[in-house]
Amino acid sequence: MEEVEGLMVTITVHCPHCRSEEIMRYGRAPNGKQKYRCRACKRQSRENPTPHAYPEERREEILKAYQERRS
């Protein structure tokens, strides 16, 4: 919840897996982001998650090295 000039703002967080509103705070991640746990599906998530994929340039570099090693 955030307080803006005397007003209370409530932000509802939904589970990204089952879309339930039964979310509880569940500590902090090593990078400082808030972690959440869904009481409905028991899965964990983080606030504003980022994708784990490599950038396209790095992916091509990895695949090229892999192909060279196989031959």
C-alpha positions as CSV (number, residue, x, y, z in Angstrom):
1,M,0.0,0.0,0.0
2,E,1.2,3.5,-0.8
3,E,0.1,6.7,0.8
4,V,-0.3,9.6,-1.6
5,E,-1.0,13.0,-0.1
6,G,-3.2,11.6,2.7
7,L,-4.9,9.0,0.4
8,M,-4.4,5.3,0.9
9,V,-3.8,3.4,-2.4
10,T,-4.4,-0.3,-2.4
11,I,-2.6,-2.4,-5.1
12,T,-4.1,-5.8,-5.7
13,V,-1.5,-8.4,-6.7
14,H,-2.6,-11.5,-8.7
15,C,-0.8,-14.8,-9.0
16,P,0.8,-15.0,-12.4
17,H,0.1,-18.8,-12.5
18,C,-3.5,-19.2,-11.4
19,R,-4.7,-15.5,-11.3
20,S,-5.8,-15.9,-7.7
21,E,-5.8,-12.8,-5.3
22,E,-4.8,-15.0,-2.4
23,I,-1.2,-13.7,-2.4
24,M,1.0,-13.2,0.6
25,R,4.4,-11.6,0.9
26,Y,7.1,-14.2,1.2
27,G,10.5,-12.5,1.8
28,R,12.9,-10.8,-0.5
29,A,15.0,-12.2,-3.4
30,P,18.8,-11.7,-3.5
31,N,18.4,-8.8,-5.9
32,G,16.0,-7.0,-3.4
33,K,12.7,-7.7,-5.2
34,Q,9.7,-8.6,-3.1
35,K,8.8,-12.3,-3.3
36,Y,5.2,-13.6,-3.1
37,R,3.5,-16.9,-2.5
38,C,0.1,-17.9,-3.7
39,R,-2.1,-19.6,-1.0
40,A,-4.2,-21.2,-3.7
41,C,-1.6,-22.9,-5.9
42,K,1.4,-22.7,-3.5
43,R,3.7,-21.3,-6.2
44,Q,6.1,-18.5,-5.7
45,S,6.7,-15.4,-7.8
46,R,8.5,-12.0,-7.7
47,E,7.4,-8.5,-8.3
48,N,8.0,-7.4,-11.9
49,P,9.8,-10.6,-13.0
50,T,12.2,-10.3,-15.9
51,P,12.7,-13.0,-18.6
52,H,15.7,-15.3,-18.2
53,A,16.4,-15.5,-21.9
54,Y,19.8,-14.5,-23.3
55,P,19.9,-11.6,-25.7
56,E,19.8,-12.6,-29.4
57,E,23.5,-11.8,-30.0
58,R,24.7,-13.9,-27.0
59,R,22.4,-16.8,-28.0
60,E,24.0,-16.9,-31.5
61,E,27.4,-16.8,-30.0
62,I,26.6,-19.8,-27.7
63,L,25.0,-21.8,-30.6
64,K,28.0,-21.1,-32.8
65,A,30.4,-22.3,-30.1
66,Y,28.3,-25.4,-29.5
67,Q,28.3,-26.3,-33.2
68,E,32.1,-25.8,-33.5
69,R,32.6,-28.2,-30.5
70,R,30.4,-30.9,-32.0
71,S,32.3,-31.1,-35.3
